[in-house]
Every structure is written in structure tokens, then in C-alpha cells.
Amino acid sequence: MNTATQTKTTNPNRLMIIDDTLRTKCLVYTRVMGYHRPVESFNIGKKGEHKQRTHFTERKCC
């Protein structure tokens, strides 16, 4: 069975079809106590804390 997913591109009026068989797993790492760990290895409580974190974008200084 060949499945595909529709995804919005940078142009909101265009959709891109992505073949799900070409996808790869993406690991998300976060810094914990001075070293980096994959989020998927966290327990349920720590995963909840990670989802509640506030993300920000740093502005250019100049």
C-alpha cells in the first residue's frame, strides 16, 4: 500500500504530495543538565514538561 501525505509549502496556495515511504524518523534532542538527550527517551512527566516549554526566536543584535 502506497500512502502519501499532503503538506503545505511556503506558498499557502500550493500543496506538496510527500510519499510516506520516503520519510525518515526525526529525533528531537534537548539539553538536560549540561548534555543533550533525545526527547523520546523521557518519561511521561518530562515529555509533558517539554511540550509546555516556551520557544522563542532571538532577534539580530545589529
C-alpha positions in Angstrom: 0.0 0.0 0.0 1.5 3.3 -1.1 0.4 6.2 1.1 1.1 9.9 0.7 0.7 13.0 2.8 -0.3 16.4 1.7 1.8 19.2 3.2 1.6 23.0 2.8 4.7 24.6 1.3 6.0 28.1 2.0 3.3 29.2 -0.6 0.0 28.7 1.3 -1.9 28.2 -2.0 0.3 25.1 -3.0 0.2 21.6 -1.6 3.1 19.2 -1.9 2.5 15.5 -2.0 5.0 13.5 0.0 5.3 9.8 -0.3 5.3 8.3 3.2 7.7 5.5 2.2 10.4 8.2 1.7 10.0 9.6 5.2 12.6 9.0 7.9 12.3 9.3 11.7 13.3 12.7 13.1 14.9 12.7 16.6 14.5 15.8 18.7 17.2 16.4 21.2 17.1 18.8 24.2 19.8 19.9 26.6 19.3 18.4 30.1 21.8 19.0 32.9 24.6 20.0 30.6 24.3 17.3 28.0 21.9 16.5 25.1 19.3 13.7 25.3 16.6 12.6 22.8 13.1 13.6 23.9 11.7 10.2 23.0 13.7 8.7 25.9 11.9 10.9 28.5 9.3 9.6 30.9 5.7 10.8 30.5 6.1 13.7 33.0 9.2 15.0 31.4 7.6 14.8 27.9 4.7 16.9 29.3 7.1 19.5 30.6 9.0 19.6 27.3 5.7 20.3 25.4 4.9 23.2 27.8 8.2 25.0 27.3 8.1 28.4 25.7 10.0 28.6 22.4 11.4 32.0 21.2 13.2 33.3 18.3 16.2 35.5 19.0 16.4 38.8 17.1 19.5 40.0 15.4 21.5 42.5 17.5 22.5 44.7 14.6 
